[in-house]
Amino acid sequence: MNNADATKEGSKPLTGRQALLAYVAERLRENPSWDHRTDPAYNGPHPTILQLMSDADFDRVARKEEERRLQNHSRPVEPQVVVLEVPTRRPRPPVRAALPFGQRLRELRCALGWTQSDVALAIGVSMRTVIRYEKGQSGPIQIAPLRTLRRLESDYANELNTVVYFNEQHEAR
């Protein structure tokens, strides 16, 4: 029975509190484990408190709730800017073993301050061969120069890493 039917029959329409109590009673009759917190249609106080309230108390609480709701909706909403800071990573230098032989040879020579003839003497080839290696015109035909380069790189790793790191910092500026 709705409020219009109630007025036709001569009874008073339900107050807001009574309507809410009827809603709670109906929900509990349908489902004894009904919970007001999980029901999106229920927007009143806790059912136990609702039973203890008078109609005047309920009306006062409902007015305050309506005023609070209107105040929250009438406030202009400031657009919020979200700035995501993506951590910047320093690009890793390529693995030295993956670099071309000539480039590795040149970097080692420059890091140690050696001349091409010093490198040629250290790896057991001619100076002209070192020039070809560094220009990328040829690679080592025998395994001995590659092994010697690896040994020199490991012997002088600190000097090599310092120079490579310094060059990266200098290029970044």
C-alpha positions, 0 to 999 in steps of 0.5 A: 500500500502506498501513501496515496492509497493510505489517504483514500482509506482515511489513514495517515501517510507514513512518516519518513522514519516509518517508511524506512522501518517498513523497508527494513522489516521487509528486507529482513522478512525476505532475507534474515541475514540482510545487512544495511551496509551492503544494501545500496538502496538503504541510506538511513541510520543503523536499523537499531538506532532507527527503531529508538529514534522519534519521528522528530529526531529522524526528521532532524537527522534527515534534514542535516544529512540532506544539507550536508549532501547539498553542500558537498554537491554545490561546491565547485570541484577543483580539477586535480592534476596528477603528476607521475614521476617516472624514475629515469634510469641511466642507460646501461653501457653495452656489454664490452664483449658485445662491442666490435673488437676494434672499438674495444681496442681503441677504448682500452688504448685511450683509457690507458693513454697508449699509442697504437704502437704500444697496443700493437706490441702488447697484443703481438701484431703490427701497428698497421693491423691495429689501425685496421682493427680500430677502423673496423676494416678487419677483425682478428684472424687468430684467437691470440689478439682477442685473448690478449685484449680480454686479458688487458681489459681484465687487468686494467678494468678499473681504468677502463671503467673510469674512463668509460663512465667519465665519457658518458657523463661528459656526453650527457652534458 
